[in-house]
């Protein structure tokens, strides 16, 4: 991963957390934002799910998860 891309992602995550903390009406919505961001990060980095298994099969030829 490019350092520029990683720093851009960190800036977007921090900005969305700060804007969510300021502009969301209830703490329940902010908690949902936190859960959504963390689940999205985990699924993206862990290659979990259908897209990750298809990507692994295409790039590495490993069909273990399929």
N, C-alpha and C positions, 0 to 999 in steps of 0.2 A: 504494500500500500504506500502510496506517495505521502510524504509528510505534509504537503499542501492540502491534500484531500482529508487527511486525518485532522488537521487543525481546523479546516472548514467545518467538518462534522462536529467537532467539539464546540465551536462557536455557535452553530445552529442549535445544538442541544442545550447549551447554557442560556441562549436567548429565549428558546421556547419555555424553559423552566422559569426564567425570570418574568416573562410576559404572562405566563400562566398563573404565577403567584400573585401578580399585580391585578390582572383583569378578570380572573375567574371569580364568580360570585360566592361559591361555597367551597369548603375544604374537600367535600366529596368529589367535586369535579377535578380539583388539583390532584387528588389521590389517584383518580382514574387516568389522568395525564401521566403521572409517574409510572403507574403499572403499564400503560400502553407503550411508553418509551422504553422501559426496561425489557418488556416482552419482545418488542421489535428488535432491540439490540441483541438479545439472546438468540432469537430465531435466525437473525442474519448472520451472526458470528458462528453459530453452532451448526449451520447447514442442516437444520432440522426441518422436516416436512417434505412435501412432495417435490418442491422446486429444488431443494438441496440434494435429494437423492437422485433426481434426474440430472442435475448438474454434475454430480459426482460420476454418474454412469457415463456421461458424455465426455468429460475431461480426462478421467483416469481409467475408464473401462471397467470400473468396479460396479458390479450389479448386486452387491451384498445386501443393500437396503431395499432393492426392488423385490 
